[in-house]
């Protein structure tokens, strides 16, 4: 799984670097358009286009029937039944391409979070770093030692949360940082990447130990040491402004990718 | 034809009049700073430490500013707002009483229920009506300025909740409630077995128990207006305490923060659900970790209305509070933001209170500088609460701490003087001064001793509020609020026994007794003056006026128990609470201050003259009911 994560991240980083001269919106829009086109292609290749065309014609016929025989209740009712059946048929036909698309799309969106969901830590504002310890952790024992880059301060002692096996630190970056936090415990070490400053960049929220969780938390390799299950930095949400309005990046991504698919369907010869 | 000509002439005259006002007001500027509770004697004693006020005195003018009867902030600031005396604007105290039930009610605003609503299960969807409205009569001076095309910014004006409707930028000040609808209800959570109390004035004390180092605190929010039972809302704040260190982590609604011992959090936003996933309101609060070990002690401030998404109107235009928060960050919206109640209750120490009150002042100064910087023309009014609230807790005992607050405000005044330059008139006013509060007077106990009030069982004296044991069939008069005495009048009070014809006789007898009232410990007179509203006020809006207003001598004040209708055993006792300074006395004992960068025409200005001066400066005529004269 780590290899898959690495490949997707590398591809996205290339796109990100390529469009780094422009506002984030530009990269996101181009990425969404390309995704829309790719998904359209997958839809065309994996769906039964002939059957879909037939079903669409049945829907059109049903709609025409409704308009023409508006004064004939029996025919209208029959047409409505036909429409419902055709729609169900269409959904069934769309299921196969949807299943083909679901996994790569979900993976892509998870990876895009690191680019568009999170913003680096603001300077001179405290932030929380939390480590979930493994089950054999004793809360009353001394906590892991956190070593920060020179431009990041640790505010006070950590809090050991017995109920959830967590240790939380408060850190304060006072100049831009793109460096590692180092945690030392029982002569073992583990690191977590941190980002702080104004410039939007690749920001990973959580580094994990479990293989399954690594799917949901890509961006950093899995934790190898056996004292921590995950390490998380609470980053603020990134802002995406379109015409002065705050828009969630995911909403914009889905709108643009769907619009791209609709615009390109004739050129690709795909029925959707 | 004649009719047409007449109409044209009238139209021409009206247009000319408006144009004339606009021309006179165009480009004019004025700055007014309201410093609640700034005392003339304290200022005179410390002029050397207050260079900007001293300079204003030397280069401009300094007078004592006569205050209202009674000298209470909502009353006094309402006079500044309207240019009327209390008989005009109808505010006589922090609390009025409902004549029928004799229960205390807010004097400044009232909430009304929707007139039509749709019931769906336990929920009640309001369809029309309902809301909150001011009880102050008269037009606010900035509404009048607005009508004449004068722009104004009126920031944190007291007794202006909900804010007077107009185009001006305004933010409500003292009188703005917290999310629970009170003037400020704090919550204190502890597992300390020594803390036995549950309710204290201004807050609640909640017993908690830690399980595996964790406890869940319910932070109270507003009553749910969307439910027929108005069930109280709350949000959960989970606290996890470190096993040995004096530090804890807090989790609420997806947000986390860490506090060390004796540390305040930043503002925490809380979303109170009214209809799950459909409707909610937002509040903000601050958390103070007083102690983590050996016992957990957590103080949570009253939940303020969130300025970024206010649940109630706190500004005009409505989105002004949001814009302000965007510019200066989140801020206190609660009218009285200093945590005096917690200090009084012994939950916060003096040092802790000072830290918190400095946060309020810092908030205030940040907003002041931002708005002063933005100010271009028209009127700029800004209000500071810190001198008043700190004087209540520090007066005459901790002068150096109080002087620090005066100094901070003096620096702000210096910035306003610089902004005003030579062409802009500047006024610095306070609504009243201060005096020590050494002895607490239980007015209801005095009334009982003098035969004006009776209990159903004379042994049932005590601190029980709301006249619990009063026998109304044998009671002629009762006290509620901080300066008011009411006759138990037949036809007005439910079960009233004093006929209208006897009212004056009862009042005169009572006034005589009050004038003779002496402190048995010192032999001093307790009451300086007694005021009859018909004589004291020019206005006749006396619906909520007390029948008699008691002007205490310096050092004496109505007790807290009196304010809410209790009848303790003794008539007078030493004030041993942390609230050691006050001003609810005879008004001539506690005048305010008036500084200006211009010469003043009058030697004895009054609060309502300020209103006339502001309108006069912009060439705007006084409105009906205004009684002041310009000081320039």
Boltz contact constraints between the chains, C-beta under 6 A:
constraints:
  - contact:
      token1: [A, 128]
      token2: [B, 256]
      max_distance: 6.0
  - contact:
      token1: [A, 139]
      token2: [B, 243]
      max_distance: 6.0
  - contact:
      token1: [A, 140]
      token2: [B, 243]
      max_distance: 6.0
  - contact:
      token1: [A, 156]
      token2: [B, 247]
      max_distance: 6.0
  - contact:
      token1: [A, 156]
      token2: [B, 260]
      max_distance: 6.0
  - contact:
      token1: [A, 157]
      token2: [B, 245]
      max_distance: 6.0
  - contact:
      token1: [A, 157]
      token2: [B, 247]
      max_distance: 6.0
  - contact:
      token1: [A, 159]
      token2: [B, 242]
      max_distance: 6.0
  - contact:
      token1: [A, 159]
      token2: [B, 247]
      max_distance: 6.0
  - contact:
      token1: [A, 159]
      token2: [B, 249]
      max_distance: 6.0
  - contact:
      token1: [A, 159]
      token2: [B, 258]
      max_distance: 6.0
  - contact:
      token1: [A, 160]
      token2: [B, 242]
      max_distance: 6.0
  - contact:
      token1: [A, 160]
      token2: [B, 243]
      max_distance: 6.0
  - contact:
      token1: [A, 161]
      token2: [B, 240]
      max_distance: 6.0
  - contact:
      token1: [A, 161]
      token2: [B, 249]
      max_distance: 6.0
  - contact:
      token1: [A, 162]
      token2: [B, 212]
      max_distance: 6.0
  - contact:
      token1: [A, 162]
      token2: [B, 213]
      max_distance: 6.0
  - contact:
      token1: [A, 163]
      token2: [B, 212]
      max_distance: 6.0
  - contact:
      token1: [A, 163]
      token2: [B, 214]
      max_distance: 6.0
  - contact:
      token1: [A, 168]
      token2: [B, 249]
      max_distance: 6.0
  - contact:
      token1: [A, 170]
      token2: [B, 258]
      max_distance: 6.0
